[in-house]
Amino acid sequence: MTSDGGFRLIVVAFDGSTDSATAVQLAASVAAKYGARLIVAHVYNSPAMALAGGPGMPMPDYSELEAAAKDTGRSVLSRGVQLAAQAGVKAGGELIQASSVVEALVGFASDQDADLLVVGTRGMTGFKKLVVGSVSSGLVSHAHCPVLVVR
């Protein structure tokens, strides 16, 4: 944070969900108010991490699945950056491959020395829809900077 309580850099998590779209719009508004840089971050999982074989089994070629997951991630990220632009803010985008969304976002925000991390309350994945704030709760618990949870 700046000495006047403003923000220099805001990271917003975007997974394509309605709540994350709202988070991007609010983060863009805050960035515009304070003249802060905005980075939209999308975390995607590697299919090979989830589908690895057992000990002694040959590792199958998952390159097509990997490419598809990355392409999908790029598409989701692009939508998030476009939402920020529609809100009047030019945002950077960061595509992150990781098995833990919380760990990836906490690490990225820390590496970037972000002043604020913005996230929606619920994401896109199955069980997480039932558990309000599994990712947002993890971010609040572990982030080095303030976390704004948007509903």
Summary of the structure (lengths in Angstrom):
residues: 151
radius of gyration: 16.2
end to end distance: 23.5
largest distance: 58.5
contacts: 491
relative contact order: 0.23
helix: 47%
strand: 19%
